[in-house]
Amino acid sequence: MQHIHVCLVSDQTIPNILAIEEFKPDEVLMISTEKMEIKGKSGHILECLAGRGLDYRKRHSLIVVKEDSLLDCNQKLESWVEGREDSEFVVNLTGGTKIMSIAAYEFFKDCGSPMIYIPIPRNEYITLFSKGPSPKPVALSQRLLVLDYLRAYGLTIINGRHLEGMAGDAEARRELAHWMVVHYEEIKNLLVWLGGALRSHRDDRQFVLEGSFKGATTEERELMTRMGLSMNGSDLKKKMPKSEIQFLTGGWLEEYCYNEVNVFRDHGVDDVVVGIEIKNTKGPHNEFDVMFTKDNALYTVECKSLDQQDDKKTEALYKVGALQKNFGLRVRSFFVSTASNILGKNGALKPSIAARADHLNTIVVAPNEVACFRQVLSNELKLNG
C-alpha cells in the first residue's frame, strides 16, 4: 500500500517539513496556491528535505488551487486521487488557508485518513477528529539546524563553506575572547585605537599593522602580547591575516557570544553558527553575528562592541527587526552591546531603547550584563548547560 502525505502549502514551511520527516511517506501531495508558488514555497520545502536526506523532488505531486474556492479544491483533488484510491493518506491541516483546510478535511474524511495539526510553537502534533477520548499529543523528534531553517524559507547562504572554519577559529580563541570581555574597561582604549587602524581593512586578506600606542595599561600590554604584536616601546607592528583583523575590530565580542551559546549545544540548543551571510536580492547581503536554533525556532544575536558613536540612536536594533521578517514568525533576538549610549544617567537601559527592543522581540544585554550573557541565555530560554 502506498503511503501518501498530504500537506497544505503556506508561508510557514516548517510544520510541513517536520511532519513529512516524521512520517516518511512514499509520496507527498502538496496543495498550494498561485501566490505560494510565485514565492517558491513548495520548492523550499522540497529543497530543505533533500538537504536533510529525504529527497521527494521526484516523489511528489503538486496541485495549485484557488485559495477561496471549495469547489475548485474538491475538483482538483478528485482528479488527482483517481487511481490512488487504495493508498493510505495522512493529512496535515496546519498550513494553507481556511478554505483549503476545510476542503482537504471534507475530501479525505471519508477515507478514514488521520488528520494531524502541529500547534506552533510546540514541537508535537495532535490527531484531529478521532473517535473516543482525545489522543495525547505526539512529540516530534526532528530538530532543524540553522542551514535547514534558512533553506526552508528559500534563503541562500553565501559563505556556507566557510562556517566550519569560522566556528573553529572562534572556539580556538574562546578563552581570549572571554578574557577581553572580563577586562573590557581596561583594554577599551587599545580596542578603539586598533579599530581606527584596522576597520577599513576588514575585508583584506592580510594587512601590516604599524603604529604607536602610548600609555598602555597592564591589560592592554597583555592583549598585545597574546595577539603576537611586535612591541618596541610604544611602537606596534604585525602582519595580520583577515581572521585576526576581524577579531580585533569587533569579532571578539561575536566569538564570545558564539561560544557562550555553544556551551548549550545538545543541552537545549540544537545548532549555532557565527558570521553567517545571507543573500539579499533587493540590496546589500545580510550578515548575522550569531544565529542558532532551539526547538525548531530560530534565534539571532547582534553584537556591538565599543561605544558606536556613529550609532547613537541604536539603529542596529532596527536591523534586527528588519531582518526578522525574512524568517517567518518564530524569530527572537538578543542585542549584546558594550555601548554606554544605550544607558541612561541612572545606569539603567534608556526607556526608548527598552521600548524599541520590546517591540522588536529583542532581549538587550547591556554593557554591565555582557559578562553574564550565558546566564541571560539560561534564564530567557530555560537552558541548562
C-alpha positions in Angstrom: 0.0 0.0 0.0 1.3 3.4 -1.0 1.6 5.9 2.0 0.9 9.4 0.8 1.3 12.5 3.0 -0.9 15.5 2.1 0.2 19.0 3.1 -1.2 22.4 2.6 1.4 24.9 1.5 1.7 28.4 3.1 4.3 30.9 4.2 5.1 28.8 7.2 7.1 25.9 5.7 8.5 24.4 8.9 5.4 22.4 10.1 5.2 20.6 6.7 8.9 19.8 6.7 8.7 18.4 10.3 5.6 16.3 9.5 6.9 14.8 6.3 10.2 13.9 8.1 8.2 12.4 11.0 6.0 10.2 8.8 8.5 9.5 6.0 5.8 8.7 3.4 6.3 7.1 0.0 4.9 10.1 -1.8 3.9 13.7 -0.9 0.9 15.6 -2.2 1.4 19.4 -1.9 -1.8 21.5 -2.2 -0.7 25.0 -2.9 -1.9 28.3 -4.5 -0.6 30.5 -7.2 0.6 33.1 -4.7 2.6 30.5 -2.7 4.2 29.1 -5.9 5.3 32.5 -7.0 7.1 32.7 -3.7 8.6 29.2 -4.4 7.3 27.7 -1.1 6.8 24.2 -2.4 10.3 24.2 -3.8 11.7 25.5 -0.5 10.1 22.5 1.4 11.5 20.0 -1.1 15.0 21.5 -1.1 15.1 21.6 2.7 14.0 17.9 2.9 16.6 16.9 0.3 19.3 18.7 2.3 18.3 16.6 5.3 18.5 13.3 3.3 14.8 13.0 2.3 14.5 13.6 -1.4 10.9 14.0 -2.6 11.7 16.0 -5.7 10.7 13.0 -7.8 8.2 11.6 -5.4 5.7 14.4 -5.0 2.7 15.8 -6.7 1.6 19.4 -6.8 -1.9 20.8 -7.3 -2.5 24.5 -7.4 -5.9 25.5 -6.3 -8.0 28.7 -5.9 -7.5 29.5 -2.3 -11.1 30.8 -1.8 -12.9 28.1 -3.7 -14.1 24.9 -2.1 -15.4 23.7 -5.5 -12.0 24.2 -7.2 -10.2 22.4 -4.4 -12.6 19.4 -4.5 -12.5 19.1 -8.2 -8.7 19.1 -8.4 -8.4 16.6 -5.5 -10.9 14.3 -7.2 -8.9 14.4 -10.4 -5.6 13.8 -8.6 -6.8 10.9 -6.4 -8.1 8.9 -9.4 -6.1 5.7 -9.5 -4.8 6.2 -6.0 -7.9 5.2 -4.0 -6.1 2.2 -2.4 -3.4 4.5 -0.9 -3.1 5.4 2.8 -3.3 9.1 3.4 -2.1 11.3 6.3 -3.4 14.9 6.0 -1.5 17.7 7.7 -4.0 20.6 8.2 -1.5 23.0 9.7 -0.9 25.2 6.6 -2.9 26.7 3.8 -6.0 28.9 4.0 -9.1 28.1 6.0 -10.9 27.1 2.8 -8.1 24.8 1.8 -8.2 23.1 5.2 -12.0 22.6 5.1 -11.7 21.2 1.5 -8.9 18.8 2.5 -10.8 17.7 5.6 -14.1 17.2 3.7 -12.4 15.3 0.9 -10.3 12.9 3.0 -12.5 12.3 6.0 -14.5 9.6 4.2 -11.2 7.7 3.5 -10.7 7.4 7.2 -7.5 9.3 6.8 -5.7 10.6 10.0 -5.8 14.4 10.2 -2.9 16.0 12.1 -2.1 19.5 13.3 1.1 21.0 14.6 0.4 23.7 17.1 3.2 26.2 16.6 5.4 26.7 18.6 5.1 23.3 20.3 7.2 20.5 18.8 4.4 18.0 18.7 1.4 17.0 16.6 -2.1 16.2 17.5 -4.5 13.9 15.7 -7.8 15.7 15.0 -11.4 14.4 14.8 -10.6 11.0 16.2 -13.4 9.0 17.9 -13.3 8.3 21.6 -11.0 10.1 24.1 -8.8 12.8 22.7 -5.5 11.4 21.8 -2.4 12.7 23.6 0.0 15.0 21.5 2.9 13.1 19.9 6.3 14.7 20.3 8.2 15.5 17.1 11.8 14.1 17.3 13.3 16.1 14.5 15.3 19.3 15.1 16.3 21.7 12.4 19.9 23.1 12.1 20.4 26.7 11.1 21.0 25.9 7.5 17.9 23.7 7.4 15.8 26.6 8.8 17.1 29.0 6.2 16.6 26.6 3.3 13.0 26.1 4.5 12.4 29.8 3.8 14.3 29.8 0.5 17.3 31.8 1.7 20.7 31.4 0.2 23.8 31.2 2.3 26.8 33.0 0.7 29.6 31.7 3.0 28.3 28.3 3.9 31.7 26.5 3.1 33.5 28.9 5.5 31.2 28.5 8.5 33.0 25.5 9.9 36.4 27.2 9.8 35.0 30.4 11.4 33.5 28.3 14.2 36.9 26.6 14.6 38.6 30.0 14.9 36.1 31.2 17.5 36.5 28.1 19.6 40.3 28.3 19.4 40.0 31.9 20.7 37.3 31.2 23.3 39.4 31.9 26.4 40.9 35.1 24.9 37.5 36.5 23.9 36.2 35.7 27.4 39.2 37.4 28.9 38.6 40.5 26.7 35.0 40.8 27.9 36.1 40.5 31.6 38.8 43.1 31.1 36.9 45.3 28.6 37.2 48.6 30.5 41.0 48.1 30.9 41.6 47.4 27.2 39.0 49.7 25.8 41.4 52.4 24.6 43.5 49.9 22.8 40.5 48.4 21.1 39.4 51.9 19.9 42.9 52.5 18.6 43.0 49.2 16.8 39.6 49.7 15.4 40.6 53.0 13.9 43.7 51.4 12.3 42.1 48.2 11.1 38.4 48.7 10.4 38.9 49.8 6.8 40.9 46.6 6.2 38.3 44.1 7.5 38.0 42.6 4.1 41.7 42.4 3.3 43.3 39.0 3.2 46.1 40.4 5.3 47.4 43.8 6.4 50.6 45.0 8.1 49.6 47.0 11.2 52.1 49.7 12.1 51.6 52.5 14.6 52.2 54.0 18.0 50.0 53.4 21.1 51.1 55.2 24.2 50.1 54.8 27.8 49.1 51.2 27.6 47.6 49.6 30.7 48.9 46.2 32.1 45.9 44.5 30.5 46.5 46.3 27.1 50.1 45.1 27.1 48.9 41.6 27.8 46.5 41.8 24.9 49.3 43.0 22.6 51.4 40.0 23.8 48.6 37.5 23.3 47.9 38.8 19.8 51.6 38.5 18.9 52.1 42.2 18.3 55.8 43.2 18.0 56.4 46.0 20.6 59.2 48.5 20.6 58.4 51.0 23.3 55.0 52.4 22.1 55.5 51.2 18.5 53.5 48.2 17.4 53.8 46.1 14.3 52.3 42.9 12.9 51.3 41.3 9.7 47.7 40.2 10.3 45.5 37.8 8.5 41.9 38.6 7.8 40.6 36.5 10.7 42.7 38.5 13.3 41.7 41.8 11.7 38.1 41.0 12.1 38.6 39.6 15.6 40.2 42.9 16.8 37.5 45.1 15.1 34.5 43.6 16.9 34.8 39.9 16.1 36.0 39.2 19.7 32.5 40.0 21.0 30.8 38.0 18.3 33.1 35.0 19.1 32.5 35.4 22.8 28.7 35.3 22.2 29.1 32.3 19.9 31.0 30.3 22.5 28.5 31.2 25.2 25.7 29.9 23.1 27.7 26.9 22.0 28.0 25.8 25.7 24.3 24.8 25.4 24.7 22.8 22.2 22.9 19.4 22.8 21.6 20.9 26.1 18.7 22.7 24.5 20.5 24.5 21.6 20.5 22.3 18.5 22.9 24.3 16.3 24.9 27.6 16.3 26.9 29.4 13.7 28.9 32.6 13.7 29.4 35.2 10.9 26.8 33.8 8.5 26.0 35.8 5.4 22.6 35.5 3.6 21.9 36.7 0.1 19.6 39.6 -0.3 18.2 40.0 -3.9 16.9 43.5 -3.1 20.0 45.1 -1.6 23.2 44.5 0.5 23.7 41.0 1.8 22.7 40.4 5.4 25.3 39.3 7.9 24.4 37.8 11.3 26.9 37.8 14.1 25.5 34.7 15.7 22.5 32.5 14.7 21.2 29.4 16.5 18.3 27.1 16.6 16.4 25.7 19.6 13.3 23.5 19.4 12.9 24.3 15.7 12.9 28.1 16.3 15.5 30.5 15.0 17.4 33.0 17.2 19.8 35.7 16.3 22.4 37.6 18.3 23.5 41.0 17.1 26.8 42.3 18.7 28.0 45.9 19.0 31.4 46.5 20.6 32.8 49.8 21.8 30.6 52.9 22.1 29.3 53.0 18.5 29.5 56.8 18.3 28.1 56.6 14.7 25.0 54.7 16.0 23.8 57.0 18.8 20.2 56.1 18.1 21.0 52.4 18.1 19.9 51.9 14.5 21.3 48.3 14.9 18.1 47.4 16.7 16.2 48.4 13.6 18.4 46.0 11.6 17.3 43.2 13.9 13.7 44.0 13.3 14.1 44.4 9.6 15.8 41.1 9.2 13.3 39.1 11.4 10.6 39.4 8.8 12.6 37.3 6.4 12.4 34.3 8.7 8.7 33.8 9.4 7.0 34.2 12.8 9.4 32.4 15.1 12.4 34.6 15.5 13.7 36.1 18.7 16.8 38.2 19.0 19.5 39.2 21.5 21.2 42.5 21.2 24.6 42.4 23.1 26.3 45.8 23.4 29.2 47.4 25.2 27.9 50.8 24.1 27.3 53.1 27.0 25.0 55.3 25.0 22.1 52.8 25.5 22.1 53.5 29.2 20.6 56.5 31.0 22.3 58.6 33.7 21.0 56.1 36.3 22.8 53.2 34.6 19.5 51.6 33.5 18.5 50.9 29.9 17.1 54.0 28.3 13.3 53.7 28.2 13.2 54.5 24.5 15.7 51.6 23.8 13.8 49.2 26.1 10.5 50.0 24.3 12.1 49.6 20.9 13.6 46.3 21.8 10.4 45.0 23.3 8.5 45.9 20.1 11.2 44.0 18.1 11.0 40.9 20.3 14.7 41.5 21.3 16.4 41.0 24.6 19.0 43.7 25.2 22.2 42.7 27.0 23.6 45.9 28.4 27.3 46.6 29.0 27.1 45.6 32.6 25.5 42.3 31.7 27.7 41.2 28.8 30.0 39.1 31.0 26.8 37.3 32.2 25.5 36.5 28.7 25.5 32.8 29.4 23.2 33.3 32.4 20.9 35.6 30.4 20.6 32.8 27.8 19.9 30.3 30.5 17.2 32.4 32.2 15.5 33.5 29.0 15.5 30.2 27.2 15.3 27.8 30.1 18.6 26.2 29.3 20.9 24.1 31.5 24.4 23.7 30.3 
